[in-house]
Amino acid sequence: MLEKIDLAGKKALITGAGGGIGRAIALRLAESGMKLALVGRDPQKLVRTAALTGRPLDMLVLPTDLEKPKAIDEILRILSGHFKGLDVLVNNAGAALNRPFEETSEAEFDHLMTINARVPFVLCQRTLPLLRQSECPTIINVGSVVSHKGYIYQAAYAASKHALLGLSKSLAKEVAPEGIRVHVISPGSVYTDMIRIARPDLGPEGMIAPEEIAELAAFLVEHRGNAIIDEIELHRTGKEPFL
Ligand SMILES: NC(=O)c1ccc[n+]([C@@H]2O[C@H](COP(=O)([O-])OP(=O)(O)OC[C@H]3O[C@@H](n4cnc5c(N)ncnc54)[C@H](OP(=O)(O)O)[C@@H]3O)[C@@H](O)[C@H]2O)c1
């Protein structure tokens, strides 16, 4: 039986925590007693996530656009000061794009590379000094099945998610000797706003629920066995995923 870490009072930063997968991970980690810093652009959605945990006073709502140059400086200032440390970083905020290759602009490519790869890179780098002080330092990066595969109209999204997988795998090896775990969860077709916007013709049938991803994230944080799990890939039942 794997030993389960008591997460009560431990601290996590979750990006994109105002809905979808990020909110589900926030609620699940809050259930285990964690204190959370919730990051996203829309303050109302973050406040709603904090309220749904049932412990809003243990939650820090940090509305910010992570693509803005000073956003991560400000988050780090708060984590080191008021929040007093960090045990878990969840890089979940992201954006997708379904557009034919020749119609994808350089600005769209840069935007996806920034939010899906550059922001996680900077957050990993800047939070490592805090994670080094933790007893259970863990980074979870939310990739995609598109971290491995290509689908039509998704060249920019695929490039950004491949980049996130590559940086995660290398970082995992680099910090493993220090006891810092780096995991990637790569889902395909989770029923969230992202898929509702990309494919309004589809309903939730057969799709992965955000809570299934949250359960895996909690498992990775709560268990530190000798087997290092570097990546978990999930497909919806019986169908090709597409995000
Ligand atoms: N849904 C799927 O099928 C699927 C499949 C594979 C991978 N993923 C990945 O899962 C992650 C979460 O996506 P989701 O499905 O839960 O979609 P979602 O509901 O659209 O969530 C995306 C989140 O990212 C946040 N975000 C985007 N740009 C941001 C920025 N510049 N600064 C701060 N926050 C920003 C959004 O915050 P605001 O709403 O406040 O702007 C939102 O909370 C993404 O990385 C996505 O690529 C999703």
The ligand as a Tripos MOL2 file, in Angstrom:
@<TRIPOS>MOLECULE
LIG
   48    52     1     0     0
SMALL
NO_CHARGES

@<TRIPOS>ATOM
      1 N1        -10.6590   20.3650  -22.7670 N.am      1 LIG1
      2 C1         -9.8880   19.4830  -23.4020 C.2       1 LIG1
      3 O1        -10.3650   18.6210  -24.1400 O.2       1 LIG1
      4 C2         -8.4060   19.5000  -23.2110 C.ar      1 LIG1
      5 C3         -7.6700   18.4650  -23.7770 C.ar      1 LIG1
      6 C4         -6.2880   18.4480  -23.6110 C.ar      1 LIG1
      7 C5         -5.6700   19.4410  -22.8900 C.ar      1 LIG1
      8 N2         -6.3960   20.4510  -22.3580 N.ar      1 LIG1
      9 C6         -5.6750   21.4830  -21.6080 C.3       1 LIG1
     10 O2         -6.2480   21.6400  -20.3310 O.3       1 LIG1
     11 C7         -5.9540   22.9400  -19.8340 C.3       1 LIG1
     12 C8         -7.2300   23.5500  -19.2610 C.3       1 LIG1
     13 O3         -8.1760   23.7030  -20.2970 O.3       1 LIG1
     14 P1         -9.7560   23.5030  -20.1070 P.3       1 LIG1
     15 O4        -10.1570   22.4290  -21.0090 O.co2     1 LIG1
     16 O5        -10.1040   23.4260  -18.6620 O.co2     1 LIG1
     17 O6        -10.3030   24.8440  -20.7870 O.3       1 LIG1
     18 P2        -10.8220   26.2240  -20.1940 P.3       1 LIG1
     19 O7        -12.0070   25.9930  -19.3550 O.co2     1 LIG1
     20 O8        -10.9180   27.1110  -21.3870 O.co2     1 LIG1
     21 O9         -9.6370   26.6970  -19.2450 O.3       1 LIG1
     22 C9         -8.5280   27.4170  -19.6730 C.3       1 LIG1
     23 C10        -8.1050   28.2630  -18.4970 C.3       1 LIG1
     24 O10        -6.8880   28.9500  -18.8100 O.3       1 LIG1
     25 C11        -6.9950   30.2580  -18.3250 C.3       1 LIG1
     26 N3         -6.1690   31.1490  -19.1300 N.ar      1 LIG1
     27 C12        -6.0770   31.1910  -20.4880 C.ar      1 LIG1
     28 N4         -5.2360   32.1740  -20.8520 N.ar      1 LIG1
     29 C13        -4.7960   32.7520  -19.7110 C.ar      1 LIG1
     30 C14        -3.9160   33.8330  -19.4480 C.ar      1 LIG1
     31 N5         -3.3220   34.5160  -20.4350 N.pl3     1 LIG1
     32 N6         -3.6830   34.1760  -18.1550 N.ar      1 LIG1
     33 C15        -4.2820   33.5030  -17.1420 C.ar      1 LIG1
     34 N7         -5.1340   32.4710  -17.3370 N.ar      1 LIG1
     35 C16        -5.3870   32.1060  -18.6150 C.ar      1 LIG1
     36 C17        -8.4630   30.6360  -18.4730 C.3       1 LIG1
     37 O11        -8.7500   31.6470  -17.5340 O.3       1 LIG1
     38 P3         -9.9260   32.7560  -17.7710 P.3       1 LIG1
     39 O12       -11.1610   31.9610  -18.0950 O.co2     1 LIG1
     40 O13       -10.0250   33.4690  -16.4750 O.co2     1 LIG1
     41 O14        -9.4730   33.5880  -18.8950 O.co2     1 LIG1
     42 C18        -9.1470   29.3160  -18.1550 C.3       1 LIG1
     43 O15        -9.4190   29.2030  -16.7710 O.3       1 LIG1
     44 C19        -5.3590   23.7230  -21.0230 C.3       1 LIG1
     45 O16        -3.9640   23.7630  -20.8950 O.3       1 LIG1
     46 C20        -5.7390   22.8600  -22.2200 C.3       1 LIG1
     47 O17        -4.8500   23.0140  -23.3030 O.3       1 LIG1
     48 C21        -7.7590   20.5030  -22.4960 C.ar      1 LIG1
@<TRIPOS>BOND
     1     1     2 1
     2     2     3 2
     3     2     4 1
     4     4     5 ar
     5     4    48 ar
     6     5     6 ar
     7     6     7 ar
     8     7     8 ar
     9     8     9 1
    10     8    48 ar
    11     9    10 1
    12     9    46 1
    13    10    11 1
    14    11    12 1
    15    11    44 1
    16    12    13 1
    17    13    14 1
    18    14    15 2
    19    14    16 1
    20    14    17 1
    21    17    18 1
    22    18    19 2
    23    18    20 1
    24    18    21 1
    25    21    22 1
    26    22    23 1
    27    23    24 1
    28    23    42 1
    29    24    25 1
    30    25    26 1
    31    25    36 1
    32    26    27 ar
    33    26    35 ar
    34    27    28 ar
    35    28    29 ar
    36    29    30 ar
    37    29    35 ar
    38    30    31 1
    39    30    32 ar
    40    32    33 ar
    41    33    34 ar
    42    34    35 ar
    43    36    37 1
    44    36    42 1
    45    37    38 1
    46    38    39 2
    47    38    40 1
    48    38    41 1
    49    42    43 1
    50    44    45 1
    51    44    46 1
    52    46    47 1
@<TRIPOS>SUBSTRUCTURE
     1 LIG1         1 GROUP 0 **** ****
